[in-house]
Amino acid sequence: MKKRIISLMLATFSALALCTSAFAAEAKTFTRWNVYMENGAIFGSGSTVADAGTTAPAYRPAWLPESWTLDSASVMGKAFPVTDWVYSNGEESLSFRCCAPFTFFFSHWMGEDFSVTTPKKSVKIQGHPAIFWQVKQESALAWEDSQGKLFLLLHTGSLTQAELEKIANSIVELTEPMPEYHLGWAPEQSGMSTCIAMPGYMRDAGKGPDYIRFFYATQPLTAPKGTPEAVTVQGAQAQLWLGDPNATGVVVTSAISGETAEIPTSDTWSTLIWTDPKTGICFCIQGHKLAKETMLRMAESVALSKAELTVAQPMAASTPASTTHTTSVTDPNASRKNWVADGWKITITHADGTVERVPNFSEFFPGQELPV
């Protein structure tokens, strides 16, 4: 079974679950984090109290070996500023974690051969001291940057130390938000709602009997097993795997209402995957035993949630303030949260025909200077 979940536990609970020797395994590994092996697992503990406004750091590998795809991504809540990315290649797995500096404890099972005596190699990742462990097909690579953020790569499979170091050295901060997409249509009985697993990078939507999911990312997404049917979505080539309508999912019963529900399994999911050739964004829709026509109708309805306005840089001081540049955008969901540089003029035409002017910076933020 793939190791896809890094087990997390609060420091207050870990004292009850782990023997005292685990905390005294060795001196602090890095400036703000201690990472070590003991009793078959890798442990990490932070020593910095995070500020109230600490957010989860958004970093991700920019390079992966061929055939590796994204399984999932997640971000912990404000109390736990941690992000996780999970990739796979067949039965092999790769997990990447990034933690902001804060008081936190976590563990991840590596294998019974790992202990305090497991040999470790000292390496350099992006100029920072790092530690590498490897026993058989299990590997771990950990390092801390100059701001105290902890980075951790965990691998089960055949990737070499050199390949893992190349992945680690490719890790970059994500500074540009993804466009927001939504399903314009879904089966009425699905009761669609939206929740965000990785804000701006992956979106998981759907509640109700159909268990519909919609998510997307800028990296290739993991596809189901089996041979897909070639279809077309919005003019792009796509792959469709239909769930078996005769298969039975996991049946669960509510202890409160007594009602039963069928939870999807790999046999019952219908999956549709395609990549937008213009943006490179990979989309995936999944539905519990949904038919081909329903899957394709949902895919054709995928659209941007709001206008992506591209505004030129502010004009040079030598440009007369009275000069205006005019353009217009048609979008029923456009919001006045947008603003344009002084001297520019943009109007939004709504679905009902009304026209709205986007405010200039000085109107939207009176008395403030334009950020550089």
N, C-alpha and C positions, 0 to 999 in steps of 0.2 A: 504493500500500500504506500502511495506517495506520502511524503511528509509535507503537508501543505499548510499546517497550522502551527504557529509558534505559540506555545502556551504562555499565558501571562498571569502574573499574580502580584498582588500588592505586597509591599515589604512587611506590612503588619501581619499578613496571613502567612507569608513565607517563613517567618520565624517559628510558626507552629508546624509547618510541613517539612522543614528541612532541619537536619541536625546542625549543631553549632559548628562543626568542622567545616561545613560548606561555606560559611562566611569567613573562615580563617584559612581558606585554601591557599592563598598567596597574597602578597602585597598588591596594592592598587596597580592595575595594568596601565592605565592611562591617567591623565590629569584629573578628569572628573568621573571616569568610569572604571569599574573593575570587571574584567571579563576572564573567565577561567573555566576549566574542565574539571568535573568531578562526578563520580558515580554514574557514568554513562551519559551525562548531559552537559551542555554548555550553559553557564550562568552569567548574567549581567546585572550589575547594580550601579545606579547613579548616586552621586553624593551632593548634587546641587539642587537647592530649592528653587523651583521654577517661578518666574514672575506670573502674576495673574493673567497677563495678556499673552503668555507663551502659546504659540501655535505650532501645529505639527509641521515639521520641515518637509517641503515638497521636492524630493530628489528622485531620480530614476536612471537606470542604466540606459545609455544612448546606443550601446552596441551589445548585441547578443550573437552567439554563433548561429549559423543557418539552421532552420527548422525549429527554433525555440519560439514559443508563443505565450501570450499573456493569459493566465487563468483568471486572476482576480486582483483587485487592488482595494485597499481599505485605509481609513484614517480613524484613529481613536478620538475620543472626545477631548474637550478642553483640559480635563484633569490628566489626560495621558497623551501628550503631544508626540504621537508615534505614527508613522506611515509604513505600510507593508505592501510589497508587490510580489506576486507568486507566478512563476513561469513553469512551463513543462515542455518536455520533448519526449513523447511516448511515455515510458515509465520513469523517466528521469525528471527530477524537480530542482528548482532553484528559487530560493526565497531571499528577497532583499528587504532589509529593515533599516529605517533611519529614525533615531530618537533625539529629540531636543534635550539639552542638559537639564535634568531634573531628578528628583529622588524617586527612583523606580526600580523594580526588581522583576526579572523575567528568566525563564528557563526554556530549553528546547532539548528534547531527547535526541542524542546522536547515535548511541549504540553502546553495548556493554563493554566494548574495548576502550572506550574513552575514560580517562581518569586524570588525576593530578599529575601522573607521570607520563601522560601522552606527549610525545615530542612535539615541540612547536618551533616554527621558523620565524625569524624576524625579517620582515620585508618592508618596502616603502610603497604606499599608495597615495598618489597625488601629492607627494612630498611629505606625507605624514607617516610616522612609525606605525606599523601594522603587525599583526600576529596571524599566522596561518597554521591550522591543524589539519591533518588528513590521516584517516585510518580506513584502509580498503576503499570503498566507494563513498565514504562520508567525508565531507570537507567543510571547514568553517574559516572565514576570513573576517577579521575585525580591526577597525581603526577608529581614531577620534580626530576630528579636525581642530583647527586653532580656536574655534568658537565653542568647543565642547560637545559638538554633536557626535553621536555614536553611529557608525555605519557597520552593518553586519550582513555578510553573504553566507548562506547555508545551502549546501549542494549535496544531492544524492544522485550519483551517476558517474559518467566517464570523463567529465571535463577535467583537464589538467590544471595544475597550479598556474601555469602561464596563461591559460584561457581565463581562469577566474580572476587573475590579476588584471587582465585586459578589460574584462567586464567592469571591475572595480574602478579602474582608471578612466573609464568612459562615463562614470556617473556624473550627472549634471543637475543643477537646480532648475526646476520648471518655473519659468518667470512669466510665461504668456498663458492666459486662461484659454481653455478650449471654447469654441462656439457652443451655444446651448441648443440642443435638438430636442424634439418631442415627437410623440406619436400623434398624428392628426386624427387617426381613427383607430379604434379597437372594438372588439365585440362588446355590445351594450352590457351584457351580463357580467363583464369582467370587473366593473367598478374600478377602472384604472385610477391610480394615484401615483405620485412620483416621490421617490426617496433617493438620496444621493449617497453612494458608497464612497466615491472619491470625488469631491467637489471639482467640477470642471473637467474631469478626466474619464470617469466612468459613471454611468447612470443606470440604476436598477429600478424598474417601475413595474407595478402590477400587484393587484390583490384580487381575491375572489376565486371562483371555481376553475377559471382557466389558467391561473398562475402564469400570467404573461410577464416576461422580462424584456427590457429594452436597454442595451448598454452599448457604449462605443469607446474607442481609444485610438491613439495615434500609433499603436503597435499592433501587429497581427494578433488576432484572438484565437484561442484554442478551439479547434473544431471537434465535433463528436467522432466516434469511430464509425466505420462503415463507409459505403460508397454514396456520395451525394448525387442529387439530380441537378443538372445545370439549368439555371433559370436566369431571368433578367430582372433587375430592379433599377428603376429610374435610369435606364439606358446602360447600366453597368452589369457586367457578369456577376453572378451570385451562385451560391451553393445551398441546396435545400436538403435537409434530412428530416423525413417525416416520422413522427412517433407512431408506434404500433397502437392502433385504436383498440385492439383486443387484449393488450397487455394490462396488467393491474399494477398500479402504483402502491405506495405504502399507505395502508388504511389506518387512520388514527381516530380515536373517539374522545370527545370532550368529556372530562370528568364532571363538568358543571351542567352542560345542556344535554349531554348524551348524544349529540349529533356526531355523525362520522364525516370524515373528509379523506379524499385520496390525494396523497402527496406525490408529485411527479418523481420519476426515476429516469435513468439514462435511456430506458426503453420507451418511455412515454413522451419525452420531450420532442417536440418538433423544433428544429433549429434552422435559421436562415442567416447566412453570413455574406456580407459583401463589402467591398472597399470603394469609396468615392475616388475616382481617378484624378479629380481636380485637387482635393485636399489631402488625400492619403489616409483619411480617417476610416477605420474599420468598424462596421456596425454589426450588431448581432441582435436578433429577435428570437425569443423562445416562447413556446406555448404548449400547454399540456394537451396532447393528442389533437392539436389543431390541424385543420385541413390545409391543403396547398393554397386554395383560393383565399382563405382567411389570412394566412401568413403573408402572401404577396400583397394583399390589400393594405395590411398594416405597413409593410415596408414602403409601398408607394406613397404613403401618407407622411413619412418622416420629413420634417422640415425644421428650419431654424425657429427657435422660440421668439427671437426678437431681431431687429435690424442690427447688423454689425457695421456701424458707421466708421468709416476711415476718414479721419480729419488730418489735413496737412499740418505741418509744424507752424507755430505762430509766426506772423510776418515780422520781418526785420524792422528795427526802429525807424529806418528811413522811409518805410512805406507809409503813405498818408493814412491816418486813422479812419478817414471817411471811406476808404476803399472797401468794397464788399465783394465777397465771392459767394455765389448762390448755387445751391444744388437742391435736390429733393429726393425723398425716399418714400416708398409705399410699403407700409407695414402696419397691420392692425394691432400689433402688440407693442409698438414702439413706446418708450417711456421717457418722461421728462428728466429722468436721472442722467440722460445724456447732456453734454454741453459742448460748445465749440469755442475755439479761440476767438478773442475779440477781433472784429473786422471781418469775420466770416458769417455767412448766413445759410442755415439749412432748414428746410421745412419738411414736415412729415405729413403725408396724406393717409388718413385713417380709412378703415373699411367703409365707414358711413359717409365718406366724402368730405369730412371736415379736415381742415388744414391747420397744422400746429407748427409754430416756429420754435426751433430748439434754442434755448437761451445761450447767450455768450457767457464766457467764464466770469467776467466781472458782475454779471447779473445773478449768476447762480451762486457765486461765492463773493459777495460784496466785501471790500476791504482787504481781500487776500491777494497774495501774489501768485502768479501762475507757477506751478511746480516745474522744476527743471528736470 
